[in-house]
Amino acid sequence: MMNQSSQVKNIFDIAQRAMNAQMTRMNTIASNLANANTVASSEEEAFRPMRPVFETKFSANFNKDGLATTDVAKIVGLERRAEQKYDPDHPKADEQGFVYASAVLPEEEMVDMLEASRQYQNNVEVVTTLRALMVRTLSMGK
């Protein structure tokens, strides 16, 4: 199903919205990494990593102008089991002496962070190139 939005106006709009989506991705990664070493008293309370869900936004005239970008539709928590650890001296230990560690995998978060950073940089490069082309076009008339 094509999700249309007449708000997709031009290349600057496309890049800005894509960069905003990657910034949201970086924010969720930062939250995940900040909670990577947390523990809870129960599996239900243990921190689960979050991921943004991206959604393609097509311009109203997509078949003519080919403009499309992305937005964050929502942020979801991954259904990943927390690791049960025996630590009876921990203040958050349950009656059996277990704590439940965050389900965050720091290595996975670092790879995702590199990818988000690259995608953000790609969009910065698009804007930089477009501005350079616009300046060249304007100088041709002089």
C-alpha positions in Angstrom: 0.0 0.0 0.0 1.4 3.4 -1.0 1.3 5.9 1.8 0.9 9.3 0.2 1.6 12.7 1.6 1.3 16.0 -0.3 3.9 17.4 2.2 6.8 15.8 0.4 7.8 18.9 -1.5 11.4 18.8 -2.7 14.8 17.3 -2.2 15.5 19.5 0.9 12.2 18.2 2.4 13.2 14.6 1.6 16.6 14.9 3.1 15.4 16.8 6.2 12.7 14.1 7.0 15.2 11.3 6.4 17.7 12.9 8.7 15.0 13.4 11.4 14.2 9.7 11.1 17.9 8.7 11.5 18.1 11.1 14.5 15.2 9.2 16.1 17.0 6.0 15.4 20.2 7.4 17.1 18.1 8.5 20.1 16.7 5.0 20.5 20.2 3.5 20.2 21.4 5.9 22.9 18.5 4.9 25.2 19.3 1.2 24.5 23.0 1.6 25.3 22.2 3.6 28.4 20.1 0.7 29.7 22.4 -2.1 28.5 23.6 -2.9 32.0 20.5 -2.4 34.0 18.7 -5.1 36.0 15.2 -5.5 37.3 13.4 -7.6 39.9 11.3 -9.4 37.3 11.4 -10.4 33.6 8.5 -8.1 32.9 10.3 -5.1 34.3 13.6 -5.7 32.5 14.5 -3.2 29.8 13.9 -4.3 26.2 15.7 -2.6 23.3 13.6 -0.2 21.2 13.6 0.2 17.4 12.0 2.9 15.3 9.7 1.6 12.5 10.2 3.6 9.3 7.4 4.3 6.9 7.8 5.5 3.3 6.0 8.7 2.4 5.3 9.3 -1.2 4.4 12.7 -2.7 0.9 13.1 -4.0 2.3 13.2 -7.5 4.8 10.4 -7.0 4.2 8.9 -10.5 5.2 12.2 -12.0 7.9 13.6 -9.7 9.2 10.4 -8.1 9.5 12.1 -4.7 9.5 9.9 -1.6 11.0 10.0 1.8 10.7 8.3 5.2 9.2 9.1 8.5 9.2 7.2 11.8 5.7 5.6 12.1 6.3 4.4 15.7 8.9 3.1 18.1 8.5 -0.5 19.3 10.1 -2.6 22.0 11.7 -5.9 20.9 10.3 -9.0 22.3 13.5 -10.4 23.6 13.9 -12.4 26.8 15.8 -10.8 29.7 18.7 -12.8 31.0 18.0 -14.3 34.5 21.1 -14.1 36.7 21.6 -15.4 40.2 22.7 -12.6 42.5 21.1 -12.9 45.9 22.9 -10.0 47.3 21.6 -7.5 44.7 19.0 -5.1 46.1 16.7 -5.9 43.2 16.9 -9.7 43.6 13.6 -11.5 43.8 12.7 -14.0 46.5 14.8 -16.7 44.8 17.8 -14.4 44.5 17.5 -13.7 40.7 17.8 -10.4 38.9 16.8 -10.0 35.2 19.3 -8.2 33.0 18.5 -5.9 30.1 18.0 -7.7 26.8 20.2 -5.1 25.0 23.1 -6.5 22.9 25.7 -3.6 22.9 27.4 -5.0 19.8 24.2 -5.0 17.8 23.5 -1.4 19.0 26.9 -0.3 17.8 26.4 -1.7 14.4 23.0 -0.1 14.2 24.6 3.2 15.3 27.2 3.1 12.5 24.5 2.4 9.9 22.3 5.3 11.2 25.3 7.6 11.1 26.1 6.6 7.5 22.5 7.1 6.4 22.5 10.6 8.1 25.8 11.5 6.4 24.4 10.3 3.0 21.5 12.8 3.3 23.9 15.6 4.3 25.9 14.8 1.2 22.7 15.0 -0.9 22.0 18.5 0.4 25.6 19.7 0.0 25.7 18.4 -3.6 22.3 20.0 -4.4 23.4 23.4 -3.0 26.6 23.2 -5.1 24.6 22.5 -8.2 22.2 25.3 -7.5 25.1 27.8 -7.1 26.7 26.6 -10.4 23.3 27.0 -12.1 22.9 30.5 -10.8 26.4 31.5 -11.8 25.8 30.3 -15.4 23.5 33.3 -15.9 26.2 35.8 -15.0 
